[in-house]
Amino acid sequence: MVTDKIDLSDVSLKMNCPKCSCENDFTLGQASHGESIACTKCGVTIKLVDNGSIDQAQGSVDRSLDELKKTIDSVNRKLGGR
């Protein structure tokens, strides 16, 4: 299995404030933990909500990396370990 993982929790995204439409930054980690952010313009509190899609995406990335490693290992074996 792959030992190196890509951690999606640090991925930065932007969203518009529902009150003033100002663009605000947040991370997937903040959303997955249900954190709140304050709008940088008007200060309104924005509750970040995840419906489970972040965990699903992380699992998908992890599985894809595992498959890639298996494929690379298989190709290396066929090439004589080069």
Gaussian input, Z-matrix of N, CA and C with variables (Angstrom, degrees):
# hf/3-21g

backbone

0 1
 N
 C     1     B1
 C     2     B2     1     A1
 N     3     B3     2     A2     1     D1
 C     4     B4     3     A3     2     D2
 C     5     B5     4     A4     3     D3
 N     6     B6     5     A5     4     D4
 C     7     B7     6     A6     5     D5
 C     8     B8     7     A7     6     D6
 N     9     B9     8     A8     7     D7
 C    10    B10     9     A9     8     D8
 C    11    B11    10    A10     9     D9
 N    12    B12    11    A11    10    D10
 C    13    B13    12    A12    11    D11
 C    14    B14    13    A13    12    D12
 N    15    B15    14    A14    13    D13
 C    16    B16    15    A15    14    D14
 C    17    B17    16    A16    15    D15
 N    18    B18    17    A17    16    D16
 C    19    B19    18    A18    17    D17
 C    20    B20    19    A19    18    D18
 N    21    B21    20    A20    19    D19
 C    22    B22    21    A21    20    D20
 C    23    B23    22    A22    21    D21
 N    24    B24    23    A23    22    D22
 C    25    B25    24    A24    23    D23
 C    26    B26    25    A25    24    D24
 N    27    B27    26    A26    25    D25
 C    28    B28    27    A27    26    D26
 C    29    B29    28    A28    27    D27
 N    30    B30    29    A29    28    D28
 C    31    B31    30    A30    29    D29
 C    32    B32    31    A31    30    D30
 N    33    B33    32    A32    31    D31
 C    34    B34    33    A33    32    D32
 C    35    B35    34    A34    33    D33
 N    36    B36    35    A35    34    D34
 C    37    B37    36    A36    35    D35
 C    38    B38    37    A37    36    D36
 N    39    B39    38    A38    37    D37
 C    40    B40    39    A39    38    D38
 C    41    B41    40    A40    39    D39
 N    42    B42    41    A41    40    D40
 C    43    B43    42    A42    41    D41
 C    44    B44    43    A43    42    D42
 N    45    B45    44    A44    43    D43
 C    46    B46    45    A45    44    D44
 C    47    B47    46    A46    45    D45
 N    48    B48    47    A47    46    D46
 C    49    B49    48    A48    47    D47
 C    50    B50    49    A49    48    D48
 N    51    B51    50    A50    49    D49
 C    52    B52    51    A51    50    D50
 C    53    B53    52    A52    51    D51
 N    54    B54    53    A53    52    D52
 C    55    B55    54    A54    53    D53
 C    56    B56    55    A55    54    D54
 N    57    B57    56    A56    55    D55
 C    58    B58    57    A57    56    D56
 C    59    B59    58    A58    57    D57
 N    60    B60    59    A59    58    D58
 C    61    B61    60    A60    59    D59
 C    62    B62    61    A61    60    D60
 N    63    B63    62    A62    61    D61
 C    64    B64    63    A63    62    D62
 C    65    B65    64    A64    63    D63
 N    66    B66    65    A65    64    D64
 C    67    B67    66    A66    65    D65
 C    68    B68    67    A67    66    D66
 N    69    B69    68    A68    67    D67
 C    70    B70    69    A69    68    D68
 C    71    B71    70    A70    69    D69
 N    72    B72    71    A71    70    D70
 C    73    B73    72    A72    71    D71
 C    74    B74    73    A73    72    D72
 N    75    B75    74    A74    73    D73
 C    76    B76    75    A75    74    D74
 C    77    B77    76    A76    75    D75
 N    78    B78    77    A77    76    D76
 C    79    B79    78    A78    77    D77
 C    80    B80    79    A79    78    D78
 N    81    B81    80    A80    79    D79
 C    82    B82    81    A81    80    D80
 C    83    B83    82    A82    81    D81
 N    84    B84    83    A83    82    D82
 C    85    B85    84    A84    83    D83
 C    86    B86    85    A85    84    D84
 N    87    B87    86    A86    85    D85
 C    88    B88    87    A87    86    D86
 C    89    B89    88    A88    87    D87
 N    90    B90    89    A89    88    D88
 C    91    B91    90    A90    89    D89
 C    92    B92    91    A91    90    D90
 N    93    B93    92    A92    91    D91
 C    94    B94    93    A93    92    D92
 C    95    B95    94    A94    93    D93
 N    96    B96    95    A95    94    D94
 C    97    B97    96    A96    95    D95
 C    98    B98    97    A97    96    D96
 N    99    B99    98    A98    97    D97
 C   100   B100    99    A99    98    D98
 C   101   B101   100   A100    99    D99
 N   102   B102   101   A101   100   D100
 C   103   B103   102   A102   101   D101
 C   104   B104   103   A103   102   D102
 N   105   B105   104   A104   103   D103
 C   106   B106   105   A105   104   D104
 C   107   B107   106   A106   105   D105
 N   108   B108   107   A107   106   D106
 C   109   B109   108   A108   107   D107
 C   110   B110   109   A109   108   D108
 N   111   B111   110   A110   109   D109
 C   112   B112   111   A111   110   D110
 C   113   B113   112   A112   111   D111
 N   114   B114   113   A113   112   D112
 C   115   B115   114   A114   113   D113
 C   116   B116   115   A115   114   D114
 N   117   B117   116   A116   115   D115
 C   118   B118   117   A117   116   D116
 C   119   B119   118   A118   117   D117
 N   120   B120   119   A119   118   D118
 C   121   B121   120   A120   119   D119
 C   122   B122   121   A121   120   D120
 N   123   B123   122   A122   121   D121
 C   124   B124   123   A123   122   D122
 C   125   B125   124   A124   123   D123
 N   126   B126   125   A125   124   D124
 C   127   B127   126   A126   125   D125
 C   128   B128   127   A127   126   D126
 N   129   B129   128   A128   127   D127
 C   130   B130   129   A129   128   D128
 C   131   B131   130   A130   129   D129
 N   132   B132   131   A131   130   D130
 C   133   B133   132   A132   131   D131
 C   134   B134   133   A133   132   D132
 N   135   B135   134   A134   133   D133
 C   136   B136   135   A135   134   D134
 C   137   B137   136   A136   135   D135
 N   138   B138   137   A137   136   D136
 C   139   B139   138   A138   137   D137
 C   140   B140   139   A139   138   D138
 N   141   B141   140   A140   139   D139
 C   142   B142   141   A141   140   D140
 C   143   B143   142   A142   141   D141
 N   144   B144   143   A143   142   D142
 C   145   B145   144   A144   143   D143
 C   146   B146   145   A145   144   D144
 N   147   B147   146   A146   145   D145
 C   148   B148   147   A147   146   D146
 C   149   B149   148   A148   147   D147
 N   150   B150   149   A149   148   D148
 C   151   B151   150   A150   149   D149
 C   152   B152   151   A151   150   D150
 N   153   B153   152   A152   151   D151
 C   154   B154   153   A153   152   D152
 C   155   B155   154   A154   153   D153
 N   156   B156   155   A155   154   D154
 C   157   B157   156   A156   155   D155
 C   158   B158   157   A157   156   D156
 N   159   B159   158   A158   157   D157
 C   160   B160   159   A159   158   D158
 C   161   B161   160   A160   159   D159
 N   162   B162   161   A161   160   D160
 C   163   B163   162   A162   161   D161
 C   164   B164   163   A163   162   D162
 N   165   B165   164   A164   163   D163
 C   166   B166   165   A165   164   D164
 C   167   B167   166   A166   165   D165
 N   168   B168   167   A167   166   D166
 C   169   B169   168   A168   167   D167
 C   170   B170   169   A169   168   D168
 N   171   B171   170   A170   169   D169
 C   172   B172   171   A171   170   D170
 C   173   B173   172   A172   171   D171
 N   174   B174   173   A173   172   D172
 C   175   B175   174   A174   173   D173
 C   176   B176   175   A175   174   D174
 N   177   B177   176   A176   175   D175
 C   178   B178   177   A177   176   D176
 C   179   B179   178   A178   177   D177
 N   180   B180   179   A179   178   D178
 C   181   B181   180   A180   179   D179
 C   182   B182   181   A181   180   D180
 N   183   B183   182   A182   181   D181
 C   184   B184   183   A183   182   D182
 C   185   B185   184   A184   183   D183
 N   186   B186   185   A185   184   D184
 C   187   B187   186   A186   185   D185
 C   188   B188   187   A187   186   D186
 N   189   B189   188   A188   187   D187
 C   190   B190   189   A189   188   D188
 C   191   B191   190   A190   189   D189
 N   192   B192   191   A191   190   D190
 C   193   B193   192   A192   191   D191
 C   194   B194   193   A193   192   D192
 N   195   B195   194   A194   193   D193
 C   196   B196   195   A195   194   D194
 C   197   B197   196   A196   195   D195
 N   198   B198   197   A197   196   D196
 C   199   B199   198   A198   197   D197
 C   200   B200   199   A199   198   D198
 N   201   B201   200   A200   199   D199
 C   202   B202   201   A201   200   D200
 C   203   B203   202   A202   201   D201
 N   204   B204   203   A203   202   D202
 C   205   B205   204   A204   203   D203
 C   206   B206   205   A205   204   D204
 N   207   B207   206   A206   205   D205
 C   208   B208   207   A207   206   D206
 C   209   B209   208   A208   207   D207
 N   210   B210   209   A209   208   D208
 C   211   B211   210   A210   209   D209
 C   212   B212   211   A211   210   D210
 N   213   B213   212   A212   211   D211
 C   214   B214   213   A213   212   D212
 C   215   B215   214   A214   213   D213
 N   216   B216   215   A215   214   D214
 C   217   B217   216   A216   215   D215
 C   218   B218   217   A217   216   D216
 N   219   B219   218   A218   217   D217
 C   220   B220   219   A219   218   D218
 C   221   B221   220   A220   219   D219
 N   222   B222   221   A221   220   D220
 C   223   B223   222   A222   221   D221
 C   224   B224   223   A223   222   D222
 N   225   B225   224   A224   223   D223
 C   226   B226   225   A225   224   D224
 C   227   B227   226   A226   225   D225
 N   228   B228   227   A227   226   D226
 C   229   B229   228   A228   227   D227
 C   230   B230   229   A229   228   D228
 N   231   B231   230   A230   229   D229
 C   232   B232   231   A231   230   D230
 C   233   B233   232   A232   231   D231
 N   234   B234   233   A233   232   D232
 C   235   B235   234   A234   233   D233
 C   236   B236   235   A235   234   D234
 N   237   B237   236   A236   235   D235
 C   238   B238   237   A237   236   D236
 C   239   B239   238   A238   237   D237
 N   240   B240   239   A239   238   D238
 C   241   B241   240   A240   239   D239
 C   242   B242   241   A241   240   D240
 N   243   B243   242   A242   241   D241
 C   244   B244   243   A243   242   D242
 C   245   B245   244   A244   243   D243

   B1=1.4447
   B2=1.5355
   B3=1.3015
   B4=1.4550
   B5=1.5193
   B6=1.3228
   B7=1.4618
   B8=1.5200
   B9=1.3173
   B10=1.4578
   B11=1.5209
   B12=1.3080
   B13=1.4618
   B14=1.5186
   B15=1.2867
   B16=1.4543
   B17=1.5258
   B18=1.3116
   B19=1.4578
   B20=1.5226
   B21=1.3171
   B22=1.4573
   B23=1.5195
   B24=1.3234
   B25=1.4683
   B26=1.5263
   B27=1.3328
   B28=1.4660
   B29=1.5234
   B30=1.3240
   B31=1.4614
   B32=1.5266
   B33=1.3257
   B34=1.4633
   B35=1.5264
   B36=1.3179
   B37=1.4642
   B38=1.5182
   B39=1.3031
   B40=1.4602
   B41=1.5259
   B42=1.3121
   B43=1.4670
   B44=1.5178
   B45=1.3180
   B46=1.4497
   B47=1.5199
   B48=1.3295
   B49=1.4589
   B50=1.5271
   B51=1.3323
   B52=1.4698
   B53=1.5297
   B54=1.3355
   B55=1.4699
   B56=1.5299
   B57=1.3623
   B58=1.4665
   B59=1.5220
   B60=1.3273
   B61=1.4703
   B62=1.5228
   B63=1.3266
   B64=1.4617
   B65=1.5231
   B66=1.3281
   B67=1.4607
   B68=1.5337
   B69=1.3372
   B70=1.4582
   B71=1.5255
   B72=1.3388
   B73=1.4605
   B74=1.5206
   B75=1.3273
   B76=1.4606
   B77=1.5183
   B78=1.3262
   B79=1.4598
   B80=1.5236
   B81=1.3285
   B82=1.4638
   B83=1.5246
   B84=1.3252
   B85=1.4580
   B86=1.5171
   B87=1.3298
   B88=1.4604
   B89=1.5273
   B90=1.3187
   B91=1.4667
   B92=1.5229
   B93=1.3286
   B94=1.4657
   B95=1.5248
   B96=1.3387
   B97=1.4637
   B98=1.5248
   B99=1.3449
   B100=1.4579
   B101=1.5166
   B102=1.3252
   B103=1.4631
   B104=1.5266
   B105=1.3061
   B106=1.4583
   B107=1.5153
   B108=1.3343
   B109=1.4526
   B110=1.5220
   B111=1.3145
   B112=1.4584
   B113=1.5189
   B114=1.3109
   B115=1.4569
   B116=1.5226
   B117=1.3293
   B118=1.4562
   B119=1.5244
   B120=1.3372
   B121=1.4601
   B122=1.5252
   B123=1.3378
   B124=1.4710
   B125=1.5271
   B126=1.3372
   B127=1.4587
   B128=1.5126
   B129=1.3261
   B130=1.4639
   B131=1.5259
   B132=1.3151
   B133=1.4558
   B134=1.5227
   B135=1.3160
   B136=1.4730
   B137=1.5220
   B138=1.3128
   B139=1.4612
   B140=1.5225
   B141=1.3311
   B142=1.4650
   B143=1.5251
   B144=1.3153
   B145=1.4647
   B146=1.5250
   B147=1.3264
   B148=1.4673
   B149=1.5225
   B150=1.3074
   B151=1.4724
   B152=1.5233
   B153=1.3266
   B154=1.4607
   B155=1.5130
   B156=1.3132
   B157=1.4613
   B158=1.5250
   B159=1.3266
   B160=1.4645
   B161=1.5273
   B162=1.3250
   B163=1.4676
   B164=1.5227
   B165=1.3387
   B166=1.4638
   B167=1.5216
   B168=1.3267
   B169=1.4661
   B170=1.5264
   B171=1.3361
   B172=1.4600
   B173=1.5260
   B174=1.3322
   B175=1.4580
   B176=1.5202
   B177=1.3155
   B178=1.4611
   B179=1.5301
   B180=1.3178
   B181=1.4612
   B182=1.5303
   B183=1.3210
   B184=1.4704
   B185=1.5254
   B186=1.3382
   B187=1.4672
   B188=1.5223
   B189=1.3215
   B190=1.4657
   B191=1.5240
   B192=1.3260
   B193=1.4644
   B194=1.5260
   B195=1.3238
   B196=1.4672
   B197=1.5305
   B198=1.3253
   B199=1.4663
   B200=1.5250
   B201=1.3203
   B202=1.4599
   B203=1.5248
   B204=1.3114
   B205=1.4658
   B206=1.5277
   B207=1.3297
   B208=1.4646
   B209=1.5254
   B210=1.3290
   B211=1.4614
   B212=1.5234
   B213=1.3126
   B214=1.4643
   B215=1.5239
   B216=1.3268
   B217=1.4682
   B218=1.5249
   B219=1.3209
   B220=1.4668
   B221=1.5299
   B222=1.3081
   B223=1.4676
   B224=1.5271
   B225=1.3375
   B226=1.4685
   B227=1.5108
   B228=1.3457
   B229=1.4776
   B230=1.5298
   B231=1.3217
   B232=1.4595
   B233=1.5167
   B234=1.3150
   B235=1.4659
   B236=1.5255
   B237=1.3072
   B238=1.4729
   B239=1.5147
   B240=1.3200
   B241=1.4533
   B242=1.5099
   B243=1.3252
   B244=1.4726
   B245=1.4900
   A1=110.26
   A2=116.08
   A3=122.20
   A4=109.96
   A5=116.21
   A6=119.50
   A7=110.96
   A8=117.12
   A9=120.73
   A10=109.08
   A11=115.42
   A12=120.82
   A13=109.39
   A14=115.97
   A15=122.13
   A16=106.52
   A17=115.48
   A18=121.09
   A19=109.25
   A20=116.38
   A21=120.79
   A22=113.25
   A23=118.10
   A24=119.88
   A25=112.59
   A26=117.68
   A27=120.39
   A28=113.43
   A29=117.39
   A30=120.43
   A31=108.68
   A32=115.40
   A33=121.21
   A34=110.30
   A35=115.16
   A36=122.22
   A37=109.40
   A38=116.36
   A39=122.06
   A40=109.27
   A41=114.82
   A42=119.72
   A43=108.44
   A44=114.85
   A45=119.89
   A46=110.05
   A47=115.35
   A48=121.47
   A49=108.85
   A50=116.98
   A51=118.96
   A52=112.98
   A53=117.09
   A54=120.25
   A55=112.00
   A56=116.47
   A57=119.48
   A58=114.12
   A59=117.52
   A60=124.72
   A61=114.21
   A62=118.00
   A63=120.98
   A64=109.42
   A65=116.48
   A66=121.24
   A67=109.68
   A68=115.97
   A69=122.30
   A70=110.01
   A71=115.97
   A72=122.32
   A73=110.52
   A74=115.24
   A75=122.13
   A76=107.87
   A77=116.44
   A78=119.83
   A79=110.27
   A80=115.45
   A81=119.14
   A82=110.71
   A83=116.57
   A84=120.17
   A85=111.85
   A86=116.72
   A87=120.23
   A88=110.46
   A89=116.09
   A90=119.95
   A91=111.27
   A92=116.86
   A93=119.23
   A94=111.74
   A95=117.48
   A96=120.92
   A97=112.72
   A98=116.70
   A99=120.38
   A100=113.65
   A101=116.44
   A102=120.44
   A103=111.05
   A104=114.91
   A105=122.21
   A106=108.76
   A107=115.66
   A108=121.12
   A109=107.73
   A110=116.30
   A111=121.21
   A112=108.42
   A113=116.40
   A114=120.81
   A115=108.46
   A116=115.31
   A117=120.21
   A118=112.88
   A119=117.64
   A120=120.36
   A121=111.93
   A122=116.21
   A123=118.75
   A124=113.63
   A125=116.63
   A126=120.20
   A127=115.90
   A128=118.35
   A129=120.15
   A130=109.73
   A131=116.83
   A132=121.86
   A133=109.55
   A134=115.64
   A135=121.77
   A136=107.45
   A137=116.91
   A138=122.85
   A139=108.43
   A140=116.17
   A141=121.40
   A142=108.89
   A143=116.19
   A144=121.47
   A145=109.05
   A146=115.32
   A147=121.00
   A148=107.76
   A149=116.09
   A150=120.93
   A151=112.33
   A152=116.33
   A153=120.88
   A154=113.47
   A155=116.95
   A156=119.71
   A157=112.49
   A158=118.45
   A159=120.36
   A160=109.77
   A161=117.32
   A162=120.53
   A163=111.02
   A164=116.55
   A165=120.28
   A166=110.60
   A167=116.74
   A168=120.73
   A169=110.34
   A170=117.43
   A171=120.99
   A172=110.34
   A173=116.87
   A174=120.82
   A175=111.73
   A176=116.17
   A177=120.74
   A178=111.06
   A179=116.95
   A180=121.23
   A181=109.79
   A182=116.60
   A183=120.71
   A184=111.39
   A185=116.67
   A186=120.17
   A187=111.34
   A188=116.93
   A189=120.62
   A190=111.15
   A191=116.79
   A192=119.80
   A193=111.41
   A194=116.92
   A195=120.64
   A196=110.22
   A197=116.91
   A198=120.76
   A199=111.17
   A200=116.41
   A201=120.01
   A202=110.82
   A203=117.08
   A204=120.64
   A205=110.33
   A206=117.96
   A207=120.84
   A208=110.46
   A209=116.36
   A210=120.59
   A211=110.75
   A212=117.29
   A213=121.11
   A214=110.27
   A215=117.49
   A216=120.67
   A217=110.85
   A218=117.15
   A219=121.36
   A220=110.87
   A221=117.21
   A222=121.60
   A223=109.09
   A224=116.80
   A225=119.44
   A226=112.14
   A227=116.82
   A228=120.14
   A229=110.17
   A230=117.72
   A231=121.62
   A232=111.76
   A233=116.66
   A234=120.88
   A235=112.16
   A236=115.86
   A237=119.50
   A238=113.42
   A239=116.94
   A240=120.23
   A241=115.19
   A242=117.08
   A243=119.54
   A244=112.31
   D1=159.50
   D2=-179.63
   D3=-74.02
   D4=133.61
   D5=176.77
   D6=-93.38
   D7=-28.47
   D8=177.84
   D9=-88.07
   D10=128.79
   D11=-179.16
   D12=-120.47
   D13=152.72
   D14=172.30
   D15=-96.67
   D16=118.35
   D17=-178.06
   D18=-91.32
   D19=110.01
   D20=-177.90
   D21=-74.16
   D22=-12.03
   D23=-174.94
   D24=-64.94
   D25=-20.88
   D26=179.33
   D27=-91.96
   D28=-0.21
   D29=179.80
   D30=-68.03
   D31=127.94
   D32=-177.53
   D33=-96.29
   D34=136.72
   D35=178.31
   D36=-129.85
   D37=170.11
   D38=178.09
   D39=-125.41
   D40=147.42
   D41=174.00
   D42=-144.98
   D43=153.34
   D44=178.54
   D45=-88.45
   D46=141.02
   D47=177.00
   D48=-63.85
   D49=134.90
   D50=179.66
   D51=-69.18
   D52=-16.42
   D53=-178.25
   D54=-93.94
   D55=-51.21
   D56=-172.93
   D57=-114.49
   D58=-4.16
   D59=179.70
   D60=70.10
   D61=10.08
   D62=175.37
   D63=-65.03
   D64=141.82
   D65=179.45
   D66=-79.78
   D67=130.23
   D68=-178.71
   D69=-126.56
   D70=143.62
   D71=178.24
   D72=-92.28
   D73=146.30
   D74=171.77
   D75=-154.04
   D76=165.51
   D77=177.97
   D78=-109.83
   D79=159.71
   D80=176.10
   D81=-61.84
   D82=-32.50
   D83=176.83
   D84=-61.59
   D85=-42.81
   D86=177.30
   D87=-61.44
   D88=-43.39
   D89=-179.43
   D90=-66.25
   D91=-42.12
   D92=-177.38
   D93=-67.16
   D94=-24.76
   D95=177.83
   D96=-92.95
   D97=2.34
   D98=177.98
   D99=68.24
   D100=29.64
   D101=-178.93
   D102=-73.17
   D103=167.47
   D104=174.96
   D105=-113.76
   D106=148.16
   D107=174.30
   D108=-124.14
   D109=156.39
   D110=176.06
   D111=-102.63
   D112=134.98
   D113=176.96
   D114=-60.29
   D115=134.94
   D116=-177.98
   D117=-72.46
   D118=-13.82
   D119=-179.03
   D120=-102.80
   D121=-54.90
   D122=-173.90
   D123=-103.26
   D124=-11.60
   D125=176.38
   D126=82.89
   D127=-0.33
   D128=179.76
   D129=-61.34
   D130=143.81
   D131=178.42
   D132=-82.11
   D133=128.03
   D134=179.85
   D135=-114.13
   D136=115.26
   D137=178.88
   D138=-83.30
   D139=120.98
   D140=178.35
   D141=-86.61
   D142=132.44
   D143=-176.90
   D144=-128.69
   D145=132.86
   D146=176.10
   D147=-115.52
   D148=134.40
   D149=179.46
   D150=-93.96
   D151=17.08
   D152=-178.69
   D153=99.29
   D154=-6.12
   D155=-176.16
   D156=-69.37
   D157=-26.90
   D158=179.93
   D159=-68.56
   D160=-45.16
   D161=177.11
   D162=-62.69
   D163=-38.78
   D164=177.66
   D165=-63.59
   D166=-42.53
   D167=179.84
   D168=-65.05
   D169=-41.58
   D170=178.58
   D171=-61.45
   D172=-42.67
   D173=177.91
   D174=-62.91
   D175=-40.07
   D176=179.27
   D177=-65.09
   D178=-42.89
   D179=177.90
   D180=-62.81
   D181=-45.08
   D182=179.95
   D183=-60.41
   D184=-44.75
   D185=179.26
   D186=-64.29
   D187=-40.27
   D188=179.12
   D189=-63.81
   D190=-41.18
   D191=177.45
   D192=-64.90
   D193=-38.98
   D194=177.06
   D195=-61.74
   D196=-44.34
   D197=179.47
   D198=-64.96
   D199=-39.90
   D200=178.25
   D201=-62.24
   D202=-44.18
   D203=178.73
   D204=-61.85
   D205=-42.88
   D206=178.29
   D207=-60.75
   D208=-41.73
   D209=179.95
   D210=-65.12
   D211=-44.16
   D212=178.58
   D213=-62.88
   D214=-43.66
   D215=178.23
   D216=-61.42
   D217=-40.58
   D218=179.76
   D219=-64.91
   D220=-43.92
   D221=179.24
   D222=-63.93
   D223=-42.83
   D224=178.45
   D225=-60.69
   D226=-40.47
   D227=178.63
   D228=-64.48
   D229=-40.62
   D230=179.94
   D231=-68.06
   D232=-28.47
   D233=179.19
   D234=-89.57
   D235=4.58
   D236=177.82
   D237=84.45
   D238=25.71
   D239=175.03
   D240=81.35
   D241=14.49
   D242=178.78
   D243=-65.66

